[in-house]
């Protein structure tokens, strides 16, 4: 399983392929391949981010239905404690991470899965945290 970050879901679900640059096109096809193989996973906070801001109820419901097909990685209490530890590690290295990003990192660490993201902050996190990034 590969934990897919909000940036990739947004790229795949909200943007038109003709508007993507070459790196984004590669990411799009890698995302599509993971979905087709059943290797994509998500966590609740990412699901929330992807669905946030959709004002049309029919579009919201359609997207929620599509995302319902994706396996969730379980987030036990320890995941949030680990996320706080990761936040503190990043802060000690001069990085001020987003809380959701640290939850993603903690989930990936607990489940031993790479993170698929196009967010430029994650390579910085990976320099200090025991996470791996999916290469596409």
N, C-alpha and C positions, 0 to 999 in steps of 0.2 A: 504494500500500500504506500501511496505517496500522499502526504498532507498538502493540500492545495490552498494557497493563501488567497486572500481577497483580490489582490492585484491580478491574478491569473483568471479567477472567476469573472471579474469585471471585463477583462480583455476578451474572454470567450463568449460571454453572455450579453454584454452591453455594447460592444463596439463592432462596427462593420469591418469585415476583413479588408476591404479595399482601402480603409483608412489606416491600416497597420503598417509600421515600418518593417524591414526585413527581420529584425530580431523578434519583434512581436509576432510576425507570421510564423516563425519557427516555434515560438512558445504556444501559439494557438494550435498548431498541428500536434505538438507534443501533448497538450491538454486534451485534445480530441482523442488521441490514441489511448491515453490513460483511461478516459471515460469508456471508450469502446471495449477495453480489456477488463474493465471493472476494477482497476487499480487506483482509482481516485478516492480520497477520503477528505473529510471536512470536520471541523469542530463547531460547536454551537455559536461561539462569538463570531466566527467567520461567516456562518450562515446569516447571522443577524446583520453584519456589515453589508453583505451582498444584497439583502432584501431592504435595507434601509434606504429611504429616499425615493422609493417607487410610489408615486402618488396615484397611479391608476390601479384600482382594485383588480380588474381582470389581469393586468400584466403582473401584479404582485402575486396573485393566486397561481398563475401559470408558471412563474419562476419558482415559487415555493414548491409546486408539484414536481418540477424538474429536479430541484435540489433534494427533495424527499427520497429520490432514488439513490443518493450517494450515501455511502456508509459513514457514520459518525465514529470518530475515535472517542472512547470513553474518557471523561475528565474527572478523576477522583479528586478528593480534597487535596491530596499531595501535589497534584498538578499546579494548583494555585500557589501553594507554598513554594514549589520549585520556580514558578514564574516570578515570584517576589525575589527569590534568591538570584535569579538571572538578571532581574532589573538592577539589583544592587551591584552585581558584578559589572554590568555594563556601565553603570554610573561611576564606579570606581576607576573606569578607564576613560572617563570623559564623554561617554555616550549617554544621551537621554532618550531611552527607547519608549515606544508606545506600549501601553499596558497590554493591549491585545496581541501585539507582536511577541511579547514575552510569554503570553499564554500559548501562542502557537509554538514557540520554541520549546516550552516545557512539555507540551503534548507530544511533539516530535521526539524529544528526548526520552520520555517515558515509554513511548511505543516503538522506539528504535526505527523511526521512519524519516526519510528525507523530506525537506520542505521545498515545494515548487512555488517560486515567487519571482516576480519581476521587480520587487521593491528594492531599491538600492541600499536600504538600511540593513538588510539581512546579511550581506557579505561582511559588514562590520561586526554584527553580532557573532557571526561564525568564527571570527578571529579570537573570541574570548569565551564562547560557550560550546558545550559538547553537542553541537548540531551539525548536520550535513545538509547541503543544498542539492536539490535535484538539478542535474545538468541536462539541458535540452539542446 
